[in-house]
Amino acid sequence: MTYTYTDQQLSELNRGKNVYSVNPEYAKRKENRTAIVTEKPNHKLKKGEVNTFTTSDGQRFRVIATKSDPKTGFDGMAVAQIVNGRVDYKNVAVVAAGTDPDSKTNPAGPLSRDVVNALYPLSPQYEVADQFVKEIKDNPKYEVSQLTGYSQGSDSQMKI
């Protein structure tokens, strides 16, 4: 049975302390100070790292893969719902972060992104996002049932 992610769950997964925090630079910034999101199993987690989320409706999700590309600024994660204490790998959501205007990768803020997008038809993050989704889809253990993102993340997800 396919799990249907709610709009609220997807919105929460797309927020800073969640998908953006796969990037350690984001998580450690003074104004953010949040745990680093990782796919590590519980026994390998270090202090300041998390591999699960609970949305406001009480649904728990396990992070099964992450990608943070310092060259393009792409940050993304793949999550699966936890049902009765077990991870449901057959209903994976791939979440792509939007543009982080405070990222060192994007020193001119939205202006640099807008200039690049005016010159090239695809976001500079597209190839990295495409490869990340392909890696998840190619894993026989996983079935992707949802792609989500906004800003450049949305652009990447729509083209995949």
N, C-alpha and C positions, 0 to 999 in steps of 0.2 A: 504494500500500500504506500502511495506517495504522500509524504508529509507536505502540508501546505504551510509555508512560512507566512505569518501575518505581516501586514504593512508595518505595524508597530515593532515587531521583532526585527525586521530588516532595517528599519530606521535606527533602532538602538545598536545593532551590529555595525552600522555605518558611522557611528559616532566616535569621537576622539579617543576615549579611554579603551575603546575596542579595536577597530581595524587600524587606526592611525598608530596605535601603540605597538604594532609589530616592528616599527622603526625605533630602535633604542634612543636615537637622538631626539625624537619627538617625546618619548616617554620620560626622558630625564630632564627636559627643559624646566626651568624654574617655575613657569606658569602652569605646567601640566602635572608634573610629579605623579606619575601613574606607573603601575606595574608594566613590565615589558611582556607583550603577548608572544607566546611561543607554542610550538606543537610538541614540545618535549613531554614524555610520559611523567606522571606524578613523581616517581622516585628520582627523577633527574632534575626536577625544578630547583632553581636557586632562589634565595631570598630576593624578592622584587620581581618575580616572574609568575605569570598565570597561564593556564591552558584551558580554562573553562570560563563561561559567562552564564549568568542567569538574567534573563530579561524580566521586565516589570510584571509580566504575566506568570512568572514562576518557571518558565521553560528553561532548562539547562542545555547548553551547547558546549561541545568539545572542539577545540581548535585542532585540526588534523594536518594543516600545512600553512606555512607563512612565506611571504616573499617581500623583501624590502630592497629596492634597487637604488643605490645612492646616485647613480649616473642620471637616471630619468626622474627619480622621485616617486616611482610607483611603490605603493604599499598595498598589500592584499593578504587575505587569509581565506582558508576554506574551513568551514565548520559543519558539524553534524549534530543533530539533536541527541540528547541522552534520554532514553526511555527505560524506565524500571532499572536504572543503574547501568544500562548498556548503551554504547554508542551505536547509533543507526547510520552506518556507512552508506546505506542505499538512498539517503536523502541529504546530499551534501549541498550547501550553499557556498558559492565563491563570492567573496565580498571585496570590492576594490575601493580604496580610499579616494576621496576627492583631492584636489590640489591643496597642499599645505602651504599657504602663503608665507609662513615663517621658516620654511625649510631652507637650509643652506644650499640645497640643490636648486632652489628657485629664488636667487638673491634679489631679483627685481620684482618679486611678487607676481600678481596676475598679469602685469604688463609683459613679462618675458614669455609667459604661456600664450598670451594673445598674439604676440608677434610670431611665435613658432607656428601656432595654428593657422595664421593667415598665410604663411608660406608653404605649409605642408598639409595635405588633406587629412592625415591621421595624427593623433596625439603622439608625442615622443614616447609615451608610456605604452603605446599599443602593442609593440612587439613583445615587450616584457610581460604584459598582461596576457596576451595571446598564448605565450609559452607557458605561463603559470597555469592557465586554465587547461591547456593541452596535457600538462603533466598530471593534473588531477583526473581528467577524463580518461587518460591512458592507463591509469592504475585500475586493475580489475577489481580491486577491493571496494572502489568507490563508484557511486552513481550520482552525477550532478543533476539536481532538480531545480536549482535556482541560481541565477547570476544577478548581482546587485551592486550598485555604485552610483555615484553622482559626480558632477564636474567632469574632470578628465577620466575618472574612474567609470562614470556612466558611459562616456564616449567609448571607452575600451570595451565595456561589457556589451554594448549594443552592436558592435562590429564583430564580436566573436561568434 
